[in-house]
Amino acid sequence: MRTRDSNLDLLRAAAILMVVVYHVAQRWPVPLPRLTAVTQYGEYGVDLFFVLSGWLIGGLLWREQERFGNVQVARFISRRALRTVPPYLVALAIFYLGVFVTRHERFDWGYFLFLQNYYQNISYFHISWSLCVEEHFYLVMPMIALAISTRIGRAHMLLLIPALFPIFFRTFAGNAFLTEDFGYYHTATHLRYEGLLLGVWASFLYQKHSDAWRILQRFAPFALVLSVAALVGAAALGGRGRYIFFYFATALTFLFLLIWIAGRKPLPLAGSRVVFWIASASYSVYLTHTLALGLALRTAGRSPFLAAIHLLTVSALITAAGALFYLLVERPSLALRHRLMPGRTHAPSPLRTPLLRKRD
């Protein structure tokens, strides 16, 4: 039986709270420059999600390969699509309904193909850019990872090399850091996927190189300190230098944080029911929180009293929207996937117990 790593639940809960706090502070009814100066870093909760998703996707691949001797790639990709796409489509329909009612904007069929993160400026459903990156990754990563791991020794080094490519892609993006548009230069898959691949690399070490994993975990606290220093240095570069290196330094920081705490004794609060439910519903909260935030802002504009209790209102609406979406959309979607394409359960259990179970 798989065990759930509560420390990784804590990271997942922290990631969604970072993103939510960032968006709430960014769109507060009145300017709060001191608050937004701190909360602006919450946007990098998405990069923490990328590392966690890479760990998940890699773990699923390596466990299936270890247990069955192979991976049914088409089935694997189909199960990931059934896991992520139905809730995305429901959220997209809700968002577009709002866009149509308020702006009478035509529907962009590129959203069905997860192309919007390559637009120069994403016109609506902005948060969907990260889902595009993950969907593109799910399509390509299983074939690349398996080709490497089954045919070439020391595959983990070959997994690390492509993780460096986004740095070079951003290097040749010219003055992209100057654009104020929210789109391509900050959201394109080839510019932002390093966290996903680093997470895959970490899960590969855990599953296939246990000795290397133990050594890496022992030195993870020191690597984390060095990563934070690199992150501060990248931020200090400013401008083009920050654009090129900051995302990678952020991914490294979250990677070594994950490696340090994965599989260890639960941290404070990690085993709480609140953290468990926030982590479980994090995808639903991510999909719906900006919609709930927009409703809260409209409510705050109706009277001074409602503006005064905006924090209470927005918290309640985001919580309610995430919980309802999880219960009415995400969980039924998971049940549908189980009926249409259940996991491969006909072989003996693996000898090792994976660190993470996340509704795979």
Number of C-alpha atoms within 10 A of each C-alpha: 7 11 12 16 21 26 25 25 25 22 23 25 23 20 24 25 20 20 21 23 19 21 19 21 21 18 16 17 16 9 11 12 11 8 13 19 11 11 19 16 13 21 18 18 23 20 26 28 26 28 28 27 22 28 27 21 24 26 26 22 25 25 21 18 16 16 17 17 9 14 20 14 15 11 14 20 17 15 20 16 15 18 21 17 16 18 23 20 13 15 20 19 13 14 17 20 15 15 17 12 9 9 10 11 14 9 12 12 10 12 16 12 10 18 19 25 26 20 17 16 17 19 14 15 19 15 18 21 24 21 19 21 23 21 18 17 19 20 17 11 21 22 14 11 21 19 12 17 18 11 9 11 10 13 19 21 11 15 20 16 11 14 18 15 16 21 20 12 14 23 17 11 14 11 13 18 18 11 11 9 15 16 19 19 26 21 25 21 23 18 22 24 28 28 29 29 27 30 29 29 25 25 29 24 20 22 19 17 14 12 11 12 18 14 10 18 20 13 14 21 16 13 19 20 14 16 23 18 14 19 21 15 16 22 17 12 14 14 14 18 16 18 23 24 22 22 25 25 24 22 28 26 25 26 28 27 20 23 24 19 19 18 17 12 12 16 12 9 13 19 16 13 10 13 20 21 13 22 24 17 23 23 20 24 25 20 23 28 25 22 18 22 23 15 15 24 19 13 15 21 13 10 9 10 10 17 20 12 11 20 16 12 20 22 18 14 20 22 18 16 20 24 20 16 21 21 13 12 17 23 17 14 19 19 14 15 19 14 10 11 14 12 14 13 9 7 8 8 12 13 8 11 13 19 21 23 16 14 9 13
